[in-house]
């Protein structure tokens, strides 16, 4: 029984750890767009996503970071992309 309980706890903890991450790219209508890569410098990143600073999960519903993760500021002009999506278009977000 001890081995089964240990395995269950390990699997439960592993599932929790694997849930951390973020969206690193998007696609729709045959186009691909890079998401923001938080552990790279924002300098030179061209992305459709707003800046965010960490993969750490938000664990407090009253945290000031809940709306835009840690920073949420737009990148400088020329680095912050926008996209046009027609109503009803399927958007795929690739989670890491």
Biopython code that builds the backbone (N, CA, C, O; Angstrom):
import numpy as np
from Bio.PDB.StructureBuilder import StructureBuilder

atoms = [
    (1, "UNK", "N", (0.825, -1.197, 0.000)),
    (1, "UNK", "CA", (0.000, 0.000, 0.000)),
    (1, "UNK", "C", (0.863, 1.253, 0.000)),
    (1, "UNK", "O", (0.519, 2.244, -0.645)),
    (2, "UNK", "N", (1.995, 1.217, 0.726)),
    (2, "UNK", "CA", (2.873, 2.382, 0.784)),
    (2, "UNK", "C", (3.354, 2.776, -0.607)),
    (2, "UNK", "O", (3.374, 3.960, -0.943)),
    (3, "UNK", "N", (3.741, 1.796, -1.418)),
    (3, "UNK", "CA", (4.237, 2.090, -2.762)),
    (3, "UNK", "C", (3.159, 2.737, -3.616)),
    (3, "UNK", "O", (3.448, 3.669, -4.367)),
    (4, "UNK", "N", (1.939, 2.268, -3.519)),
    (4, "UNK", "CA", (0.840, 2.837, -4.280)),
    (4, "UNK", "C", (0.572, 4.276, -3.846)),
    (4, "UNK", "O", (0.375, 5.148, -4.692)),
    (5, "UNK", "N", (0.561, 4.533, -2.545)),
    (5, "UNK", "CA", (0.336, 5.889, -2.045)),
    (5, "UNK", "C", (1.449, 6.832, -2.478)),
    (5, "UNK", "O", (1.180, 7.965, -2.877)),
    (6, "UNK", "N", (2.691, 6.378, -2.406)),
    (6, "UNK", "CA", (3.829, 7.192, -2.827)),
    (6, "UNK", "C", (3.728, 7.512, -4.310)),
    (6, "UNK", "O", (3.966, 8.647, -4.724)),
    (7, "UNK", "N", (3.375, 6.517, -5.105)),
    (7, "UNK", "CA", (3.236, 6.736, -6.550)),
    (7, "UNK", "C", (2.119, 7.739, -6.843)),
    (7, "UNK", "O", (2.271, 8.605, -7.704)),
    (8, "UNK", "N", (1.003, 7.622, -6.129)),
    (8, "UNK", "CA", (-0.112, 8.543, -6.343)),
    (8, "UNK", "C", (0.274, 9.981, -6.005)),
    (8, "UNK", "O", (-0.066, 10.906, -6.743)),
    (9, "UNK", "N", (0.978, 10.170, -4.899)),
    (9, "UNK", "CA", (1.414, 11.507, -4.497)),
    (9, "UNK", "C", (2.401, 12.064, -5.516)),
    (9, "UNK", "O", (2.312, 13.233, -5.891)),
    (10, "UNK", "N", (3.335, 11.240, -5.962)),
    (10, "UNK", "CA", (4.317, 11.675, -6.967)),
    (10, "UNK", "C", (3.630, 12.090, -8.261)),
    (10, "UNK", "O", (3.953, 13.135, -8.826)),
    (11, "UNK", "N", (2.689, 11.286, -8.733)),
    (11, "UNK", "CA", (1.971, 11.626, -9.965)),
    (11, "UNK", "C", (1.145, 12.893, -9.796)),
    (11, "UNK", "O", (1.084, 13.720, -10.706)),
    (12, "UNK", "N", (0.522, 13.049, -8.659)),
    (12, "UNK", "CA", (-0.271, 14.257, -8.418)),
    (12, "UNK", "C", (0.612, 15.493, -8.419)),
    (12, "UNK", "O", (0.236, 16.517, -8.989)),
    (13, "UNK", "N", (1.771, 15.418, -7.794)),
    (13, "UNK", "CA", (2.698, 16.551, -7.755)),
    (13, "UNK", "C", (3.258, 16.829, -9.134)),
    (13, "UNK", "O", (3.418, 17.989, -9.514)),
    (14, "UNK", "N", (3.558, 15.784, -9.889)),
    (14, "UNK", "CA", (4.095, 15.962, -11.242)),
    (14, "UNK", "C", (3.076, 16.661, -12.125)),
    (14, "UNK", "O", (3.443, 17.554, -12.889)),
    (15, "UNK", "N", (1.829, 16.287, -12.044)),
    (15, "UNK", "CA", (0.784, 16.940, -12.833)),
    (15, "UNK", "C", (0.689, 18.414, -12.511)),
    (15, "UNK", "O", (0.452, 19.230, -13.402)),
    (16, "UNK", "N", (0.870, 18.766, -11.261)),
    (16, "UNK", "CA", (0.831, 20.173, -10.852)),
    (16, "UNK", "C", (2.005, 20.936, -11.452)),
    (16, "UNK", "O", (1.828, 22.042, -11.962)),
    (17, "UNK", "N", (3.175, 20.369, -11.397)),
    (17, "UNK", "CA", (4.368, 21.030, -11.930)),
    (17, "UNK", "C", (4.270, 21.186, -13.441)),
    (17, "UNK", "O", (4.662, 22.221, -13.979)),
    (18, "UNK", "N", (3.755, 20.176, -14.133)),
    (18, "UNK", "CA", (3.643, 20.243, -15.580)),
    (18, "UNK", "C", (2.611, 21.264, -16.046)),
    (18, "UNK", "O", (2.567, 21.601, -17.229)),
    (19, "UNK", "N", (1.785, 21.756, -15.137)),
    (19, "UNK", "CA", (0.767, 22.731, -15.512)),
    (19, "UNK", "C", (1.341, 24.137, -15.673)),
    (19, "UNK", "O", (0.646, 25.024, -16.169)),
    (20, "UNK", "N", (2.565, 24.359, -15.274)),
    (20, "UNK", "CA", (3.174, 25.680, -15.395)),
    (20, "UNK", "C", (3.635, 25.884, -16.834)),
    (20, "UNK", "O", (4.108, 24.942, -17.470)),
    (21, "UNK", "N", (3.507, 27.067, -17.340)),
    (21, "UNK", "CA", (3.948, 27.355, -18.698)),
    (21, "UNK", "C", (3.217, 28.548, -19.249)),
    (21, "UNK", "O", (2.600, 29.311, -18.506)),
    (22, "UNK", "N", (3.284, 28.706, -20.536)),
    (22, "UNK", "CA", (2.619, 29.821, -21.172)),
    (22, "UNK", "C", (2.466, 29.582, -22.664)),
    (22, "UNK", "O", (3.061, 28.655, -23.214)),
    (23, "UNK", "N", (1.680, 30.404, -23.310)),
    (23, "UNK", "CA", (1.467, 30.295, -24.747)),
    (23, "UNK", "C", (2.657, 30.925, -25.459)),
    (23, "UNK", "O", (2.959, 32.102, -25.261)),
    (24, "UNK", "N", (3.325, 30.135, -26.286)),
    (24, "UNK", "CA", (4.525, 30.622, -26.974)),
    (24, "UNK", "C", (4.318, 30.898, -28.449)),
    (24, "UNK", "O", (5.178, 31.512, -29.081)),
    (25, "UNK", "N", (3.195, 30.460, -29.021)),
    (25, "UNK", "CA", (2.892, 30.821, -30.406)),
    (25, "UNK", "C", (1.405, 30.614, -30.674)),
    (25, "UNK", "O", (0.712, 29.913, -29.937)),
    (26, "UNK", "N", (0.937, 31.244, -31.752)),
    (26, "UNK", "CA", (-0.465, 31.197, -32.156)),
    (26, "UNK", "C", (-0.528, 30.981, -33.656)),
    (26, "UNK", "O", (0.384, 31.367, -34.388)),
    (27, "UNK", "N", (-1.610, 30.361, -34.112)),
    (27, "UNK", "CA", (-1.817, 30.263, -35.559)),
    (27, "UNK", "C", (-3.302, 30.373, -35.880)),
    (27, "UNK", "O", (-4.159, 29.919, -35.123)),
    (28, "UNK", "N", (-3.578, 30.984, -37.014)),
    (28, "UNK", "CA", (-4.923, 31.023, -37.582)),
    (28, "UNK", "C", (-4.811, 31.417, -39.039)),
    (28, "UNK", "O", (-3.916, 32.169, -39.425)),
    (29, "UNK", "N", (-5.714, 30.913, -39.832)),
    (29, "UNK", "CA", (-5.758, 31.257, -41.252)),
    (29, "UNK", "C", (-4.443, 31.014, -41.981)),
    (29, "UNK", "O", (-4.120, 31.746, -42.917)),
    (30, "UNK", "N", (-3.679, 30.009, -41.578)),
    (30, "UNK", "CA", (-2.416, 29.709, -42.240)),
    (30, "UNK", "C", (-1.255, 30.603, -41.832)),
    (30, "UNK", "O", (-0.157, 30.472, -42.373)),
    (31, "UNK", "N", (-1.479, 31.512, -40.886)),
    (31, "UNK", "CA", (-0.427, 32.408, -40.410)),
    (31, "UNK", "C", (0.025, 31.982, -39.016)),
    (31, "UNK", "O", (-0.777, 31.512, -38.209)),
    (32, "UNK", "N", (1.309, 32.148, -38.743)),
    (32, "UNK", "CA", (1.877, 31.860, -37.425)),
    (32, "UNK", "C", (2.376, 33.147, -36.797)),
    (32, "UNK", "O", (2.927, 34.008, -37.483)),
    (33, "UNK", "N", (2.184, 33.276, -35.504)),
    (33, "UNK", "CA", (2.655, 34.431, -34.762)),
    (33, "UNK", "C", (3.354, 33.937, -33.498)),
    (33, "UNK", "O", (2.835, 33.070, -32.794)),
    (34, "UNK", "N", (4.514, 34.484, -33.216)),
    (34, "UNK", "CA", (5.231, 34.124, -31.999)),
    (34, "UNK", "C", (4.603, 34.810, -30.806)),
    (34, "UNK", "O", (4.179, 35.963, -30.887)),
    (35, "UNK", "N", (4.548, 34.088, -29.697)),
    (35, "UNK", "CA", (4.170, 34.663, -28.419)),
    (35, "UNK", "C", (5.428, 35.255, -27.788)),
    (35, "UNK", "O", (6.520, 35.163, -28.350)),
    (36, "UNK", "N", (5.264, 35.852, -26.635)),
    (36, "UNK", "CA", (6.391, 36.436, -25.924)),
    (36, "UNK", "C", (7.171, 35.342, -25.210)),
    (36, "UNK", "O", (6.579, 34.422, -24.646)),
    (37, "UNK", "N", (8.483, 35.436, -25.233)),
    (37, "UNK", "CA", (9.356, 34.465, -24.559)),
    (37, "UNK", "C", (9.926, 35.144, -23.314)),
    (37, "UNK", "O", (10.866, 35.932, -23.419)),
    (38, "UNK", "N", (9.367, 34.846, -22.134)),
    (38, "UNK", "CA", (9.670, 35.617, -20.934)),
    (38, "UNK", "C", (11.099, 35.512, -20.429)),
    (38, "UNK", "O", (11.560, 36.405, -19.717)),
    (39, "UNK", "N", (11.808, 34.456, -20.773)),
    (39, "UNK", "CA", (13.166, 34.329, -20.251)),
    (39, "UNK", "C", (14.213, 34.842, -21.237)),
    (39, "UNK", "O", (15.411, 34.753, -20.971)),
    (40, "UNK", "N", (13.770, 35.375, -22.364)),
    (40, "UNK", "CA", (14.659, 36.087, -23.283)),
    (40, "UNK", "C", (14.464, 37.579, -23.034)),
    (40, "UNK", "O", (13.426, 37.993, -22.519)),
    (41, "UNK", "N", (15.438, 38.367, -23.389)),
    (41, "UNK", "CA", (15.282, 39.811, -23.255)),
    (41, "UNK", "C", (14.159, 40.295, -24.170)),
    (41, "UNK", "O", (14.018, 39.779, -25.278)),
    (42, "UNK", "N", (13.361, 41.266, -23.744)),
    (42, "UNK", "CA", (12.328, 41.804, -24.625)),
    (42, "UNK", "C", (12.913, 42.579, -25.808)),
    (42, "UNK", "O", (12.228, 42.796, -26.808)),
    (43, "UNK", "N", (14.168, 42.992, -25.697)),
    (43, "UNK", "CA", (14.803, 43.756, -26.774)),
    (43, "UNK", "C", (14.877, 42.882, -28.023)),
    (43, "UNK", "O", (15.488, 41.813, -28.010)),
    (44, "UNK", "N", (14.256, 43.342, -29.088)),
    (44, "UNK", "CA", (14.311, 42.634, -30.363)),
    (44, "UNK", "C", (13.231, 41.590, -30.565)),
    (44, "UNK", "O", (13.093, 41.075, -31.674)),
    (45, "UNK", "N", (12.461, 41.257, -29.543)),
    (45, "UNK", "CA", (11.379, 40.291, -29.739)),
    (45, "UNK", "C", (10.238, 40.952, -30.509)),
    (45, "UNK", "O", (9.796, 42.047, -30.161)),
    (46, "UNK", "N", (9.774, 40.291, -31.539)),
    (46, "UNK", "CA", (8.620, 40.750, -32.306)),
    (46, "UNK", "C", (7.526, 39.722, -32.065)),
    (46, "UNK", "O", (7.683, 38.549, -32.403)),
    (47, "UNK", "N", (6.426, 40.161, -31.483)),
    (47, "UNK", "CA", (5.401, 39.221, -31.036)),
    (47, "UNK", "C", (4.011, 39.819, -31.094)),
    (47, "UNK", "O", (3.842, 41.038, -31.064)),
    (48, "UNK", "N", (3.029, 38.956, -31.176)),
    (48, "UNK", "CA", (1.635, 39.398, -31.143)),
    (48, "UNK", "C", (1.111, 39.462, -29.705)),
    (48, "UNK", "O", (0.023, 39.978, -29.449)),
    (49, "UNK", "N", (1.889, 38.941, -28.795)),
    (49, "UNK", "CA", (1.476, 38.838, -27.393)),
    (49, "UNK", "C", (2.107, 39.953, -26.560)),
    (49, "UNK", "O", (3.199, 40.428, -26.873)),
    (50, "UNK", "N", (1.424, 40.359, -25.516)),
    (50, "UNK", "CA", (2.014, 41.329, -24.589)),
    (50, "UNK", "C", (3.127, 40.687, -23.787)),
    (50, "UNK", "O", (3.167, 39.467, -23.627)),
    (51, "UNK", "N", (4.019, 41.505, -23.290)),
    (51, "UNK", "CA", (5.128, 41.025, -22.476)),
    (51, "UNK", "C", (4.618, 40.416, -21.169)),
    (51, "UNK", "O", (3.695, 40.936, -20.543)),
    (52, "UNK", "N", (5.224, 39.331, -20.781)),
    (52, "UNK", "CA", (5.008, 38.754, -19.453)),
    (52, "UNK", "C", (6.347, 38.225, -18.973)),
    (52, "UNK", "O", (7.176, 37.804, -19.780)),
    (53, "UNK", "N", (6.560, 38.243, -17.677)),
    (53, "UNK", "CA", (7.909, 38.072, -17.150)),
    (53, "UNK", "C", (8.242, 36.708, -16.567)),
    (53, "UNK", "O", (9.404, 36.459, -16.244)),
    (54, "UNK", "N", (7.274, 35.822, -16.420)),
    (54, "UNK", "CA", (7.575, 34.568, -15.745)),
    (54, "UNK", "C", (6.578, 33.480, -16.121)),
    (54, "UNK", "O", (5.446, 33.768, -16.510)),
    (55, "UNK", "N", (7.002, 32.249, -16.003)),
    (55, "UNK", "CA", (6.109, 31.100, -16.163)),
    (55, "UNK", "C", (5.419, 30.745, -14.854)),
    (55, "UNK", "O", (4.574, 29.851, -14.823)),
    (56, "UNK", "N", (5.761, 31.423, -13.794)),
    (56, "UNK", "CA", (5.207, 31.085, -12.485)),
    (56, "UNK", "C", (3.693, 31.257, -12.483)),
    (56, "UNK", "O", (3.178, 32.242, -13.012)),
    (57, "UNK", "N", (2.988, 30.314, -11.896)),
    (57, "UNK", "CA", (1.519, 30.423, -11.869)),
    (57, "UNK", "C", (1.064, 31.508, -10.893)),
    (57, "UNK", "O", (1.765, 31.835, -9.935)),
    (58, "UNK", "N", (-0.097, 32.049, -11.151)),
    (58, "UNK", "CA", (-0.709, 33.006, -10.234)),
    (58, "UNK", "C", (-1.513, 32.184, -9.240)),
    (58, "UNK", "O", (-2.452, 31.487, -9.622)),
    (59, "UNK", "N", (-1.153, 32.263, -7.987)),
    (59, "UNK", "CA", (-1.775, 31.428, -6.971)),
    (59, "UNK", "C", (-2.706, 32.192, -6.042)),
    (59, "UNK", "O", (-3.324, 31.589, -5.164)),
    (60, "UNK", "N", (-2.818, 33.482, -6.211)),
    (60, "UNK", "CA", (-3.646, 34.303, -5.345)),
    (60, "UNK", "C", (-4.599, 35.120, -6.214)),
    (60, "UNK", "O", (-4.165, 35.964, -6.997)),
    (61, "UNK", "N", (-5.881, 34.868, -6.073)),
    (61, "UNK", "CA", (-6.877, 35.547, -6.900)),
    (61, "UNK", "C", (-6.909, 37.053, -6.682)),
    (61, "UNK", "O", (-7.497, 37.775, -7.488)),
    (62, "UNK", "N", (-6.288, 37.547, -5.606)),
    (62, "UNK", "CA", (-6.258, 38.992, -5.364)),
    (62, "UNK", "C", (-4.927, 39.616, -5.785)),
    (62, "UNK", "O", (-4.703, 40.803, -5.548)),
    (63, "UNK", "N", (-4.044, 38.836, -6.402)),
    (63, "UNK", "CA", (-2.734, 39.346, -6.810)),
    (63, "UNK", "C", (-2.879, 40.442, -7.865)),
    (63, "UNK", "O", (-3.751, 40.372, -8.731)),
    (64, "UNK", "N", (-2.024, 41.440, -7.783)),
    (64, "UNK", "CA", (-2.065, 42.532, -8.762)),
    (64, "UNK", "C", (-1.652, 42.067, -10.150)),
    (64, "UNK", "O", (-1.893, 42.764, -11.136)),
    (65, "UNK", "N", (-1.034, 40.899, -10.236)),
    (65, "UNK", "CA", (-0.560, 40.384, -11.525)),
    (65, "UNK", "C", (-1.611, 39.544, -12.245)),
    (65, "UNK", "O", (-1.328, 39.021, -13.323)),
    (66, "UNK", "N", (-2.798, 39.400, -11.695)),
    (66, "UNK", "CA", (-3.795, 38.503, -12.274)),
    (66, "UNK", "C", (-4.253, 38.951, -13.662)),
    (66, "UNK", "O", (-4.538, 38.100, -14.504)),
    (67, "UNK", "N", (-4.332, 40.249, -13.928)),
    (67, "UNK", "CA", (-4.841, 40.727, -15.213)),
    (67, "UNK", "C", (-3.829, 40.602, -16.338)),
    (67, "UNK", "O", (-4.189, 40.206, -17.446)),
    (68, "UNK", "N", (-2.600, 40.923, -16.084)),
    (68, "UNK", "CA", (-1.603, 40.952, -17.159)),
    (68, "UNK", "C", (-0.321, 40.229, -16.762)),
    (68, "UNK", "O", (0.767, 40.611, -17.194)),
    (69, "UNK", "N", (-0.441, 39.206, -15.957)),
    (69, "UNK", "CA", (0.707, 38.496, -15.419)),
    (69, "UNK", "C", (1.596, 39.495, -14.695)),
    (69, "UNK", "O", (1.082, 40.248, -13.868)),
    (70, "UNK", "N", (2.903, 39.548, -14.956)),
    (70, "UNK", "CA", (3.741, 40.423, -14.138)),
    (70, "UNK", "C", (3.840, 41.843, -14.664)),
    (70, "UNK", "O", (3.719, 42.798, -13.897)),
    (71, "UNK", "N", (4.052, 41.989, -15.922)),
    (71, "UNK", "CA", (4.248, 43.332, -16.456)),
    (71, "UNK", "C", (3.055, 43.717, -17.333)),
    (71, "UNK", "O", (2.312, 44.639, -16.996)),
    (72, "UNK", "N", (2.871, 43.034, -18.429)),
    (72, "UNK", "CA", (1.725, 43.264, -19.289)),
    (72, "UNK", "C", (1.828, 44.488, -20.169)),
    (72, "UNK", "O", (0.861, 44.840, -20.845)),
    (73, "UNK", "N", (2.974, 45.146, -20.179)),
    (73, "UNK", "CA", (3.116, 46.325, -21.017)),
    (73, "UNK", "C", (3.337, 45.915, -22.477)),
    (73, "UNK", "O", (3.837, 44.827, -22.761)),
    (74, "UNK", "N", (2.964, 46.782, -23.367)),
    (74, "UNK", "CA", (3.198, 46.534, -24.785)),
    (74, "UNK", "C", (4.686, 46.723, -25.082)),
    (74, "UNK", "O", (5.363, 47.517, -24.428)),
    (75, "UNK", "N", (5.175, 46.001, -26.052)),
    (75, "UNK", "CA", (6.560, 46.170, -26.490)),
    (75, "UNK", "C", (6.690, 47.467, -27.277)),
    (75, "UNK", "O", (5.678, 48.047, -27.671)),
    (76, "UNK", "N", (7.904, 47.932, -27.512)),
    (76, "UNK", "CA", (8.093, 49.163, -28.286)),
    (76, "UNK", "C", (7.509, 49.050, -29.695)),
    (76, "UNK", "O", (7.317, 47.952, -30.217)),
    (77, "UNK", "N", (7.235, 50.194, -30.289)),
    (77, "UNK", "CA", (6.705, 50.256, -31.646)),
    (77, "UNK", "C", (7.575, 49.433, -32.589)),
    (77, "UNK", "O", (8.803, 49.502, -32.537)),
    (78, "UNK", "N", (6.933, 48.664, -33.442)),
    (78, "UNK", "CA", (7.660, 47.822, -34.388)),
    (78, "UNK", "C", (7.904, 46.418, -33.859)),
    (78, "UNK", "O", (8.180, 45.506, -34.638)),
    (79, "UNK", "N", (7.807, 46.231, -32.553)),
    (79, "UNK", "CA", (7.974, 44.907, -31.967)),
    (79, "UNK", "C", (6.632, 44.294, -31.580)),
    (79, "UNK", "O", (6.501, 43.071, -31.528)),
    (80, "UNK", "N", (5.629, 45.139, -31.306)),
    (80, "UNK", "CA", (4.310, 44.658, -30.892)),
    (80, "UNK", "C", (3.433, 44.507, -32.122)),
    (80, "UNK", "O", (3.018, 45.499, -32.721)),
    (81, "UNK", "N", (3.148, 43.258, -32.503)),
    (81, "UNK", "CA", (2.324, 42.988, -33.667)),
    (81, "UNK", "C", (0.847, 42.970, -33.294)),
    (81, "UNK", "O", (0.494, 42.791, -32.129)),
    (82, "UNK", "N", (-0.001, 43.154, -34.281)),
    (82, "UNK", "CA", (-1.431, 42.939, -34.135)),
    (82, "UNK", "C", (-1.866, 42.031, -35.272)),
    (82, "UNK", "O", (-1.157, 41.906, -36.270)),
    (83, "UNK", "N", (-3.004, 41.408, -35.135)),
    (83, "UNK", "CA", (-3.498, 40.532, -36.186)),
    (83, "UNK", "C", (-4.978, 40.738, -36.386)),
    (83, "UNK", "O", (-5.693, 41.125, -35.462)),
    (84, "UNK", "N", (-5.434, 40.480, -37.587)),
    (84, "UNK", "CA", (-6.855, 40.564, -37.909)),
    (84, "UNK", "C", (-7.393, 39.145, -37.984)),
    (84, "UNK", "O", (-6.840, 38.287, -38.671)),
    (85, "UNK", "N", (-8.478, 38.919, -37.267)),
    (85, "UNK", "CA", (-9.097, 37.597, -37.235)),
    (85, "UNK", "C", (-10.563, 37.755, -37.586)),
    (85, "UNK", "O", (-11.302, 38.469, -36.909)),
    (86, "UNK", "N", (-10.973, 37.086, -38.643)),
    (86, "UNK", "CA", (-12.378, 37.144, -39.049)),
    (86, "UNK", "C", (-13.242, 36.393, -38.031)),
    (86, "UNK", "O", (-12.800, 35.415, -37.429)),
    (87, "UNK", "N", (-14.470, 36.860, -37.848)),
    (87, "UNK", "CA", (-15.398, 36.189, -36.933)),
    (87, "UNK", "C", (-15.533, 34.724, -37.317)),
    (87, "UNK", "O", (-15.688, 34.390, -38.491)),
    (88, "UNK", "N", (-15.473, 33.861, -36.323)),
    (88, "UNK", "CA", (-15.624, 32.429, -36.552)),
    (88, "UNK", "C", (-14.330, 31.693, -36.887)),
    (88, "UNK", "O", (-14.329, 30.468, -37.013)),
    (89, "UNK", "N", (-13.232, 32.427, -37.033)),
    (89, "UNK", "CA", (-11.948, 31.792, -37.340)),
    (89, "UNK", "C", (-11.432, 31.048, -36.124)),
    (89, "UNK", "O", (-11.486, 31.553, -35.003)),
    (90, "UNK", "N", (-10.929, 29.841, -36.356)),
    (90, "UNK", "CA", (-10.332, 29.070, -35.263)),
    (90, "UNK", "C", (-8.920, 29.577, -35.007)),
    (90, "UNK", "O", (-8.128, 29.716, -35.939)),
    (91, "UNK", "N", (-8.608, 29.850, -33.757)),
    (91, "UNK", "CA", (-7.275, 30.274, -33.349)),
    (91, "UNK", "C", (-6.691, 29.147, -32.506)),
    (91, "UNK", "O", (-7.339, 28.645, -31.587)),
    (92, "UNK", "N", (-5.454, 28.754, -32.829)),
    (92, "UNK", "CA", (-4.773, 27.723, -32.051)),
    (92, "UNK", "C", (-3.655, 28.374, -31.261)),
    (92, "UNK", "O", (-2.813, 29.075, -31.822)),
    (93, "UNK", "N", (-3.651, 28.141, -29.957)),
    (93, "UNK", "CA", (-2.587, 28.627, -29.080)),
    (93, "UNK", "C", (-1.721, 27.435, -28.708)),
    (93, "UNK", "O", (-2.232, 26.404, -28.269)),
    (94, "UNK", "N", (-0.425, 27.570, -28.879)),
    (94, "UNK", "CA", (0.508, 26.484, -28.584)),
    (94, "UNK", "C", (1.154, 26.746, -27.233)),
    (94, "UNK", "O", (1.940, 27.678, -27.066)),
    (95, "UNK", "N", (0.807, 25.915, -26.294)),
    (95, "UNK", "CA", (1.191, 26.042, -24.893)),
    (95, "UNK", "C", (2.484, 25.289, -24.639)),
    (95, "UNK", "O", (2.686, 24.196, -25.169)),
    (96, "UNK", "N", (3.353, 25.864, -23.836)),
    (96, "UNK", "CA", (4.591, 25.197, -23.476)),
    (96, "UNK", "C", (4.637, 24.996, -21.989)),
    (96, "UNK", "O", (5.608, 24.444, -21.471)),
]
sb = StructureBuilder()
sb.init_structure("model")
sb.init_model(0)
sb.init_chain("A")
sb.init_seg("    ")
for serial, (resi, resn, name, xyz) in enumerate(atoms, 1):
    if name == "N":
        sb.init_residue(resn, " ", resi, " ")
    sb.init_atom(name, np.array(xyz, "f"), 0.0, 1.0, " ", f" {name:<3s}", serial, name[0])
structure = sb.get_structure()
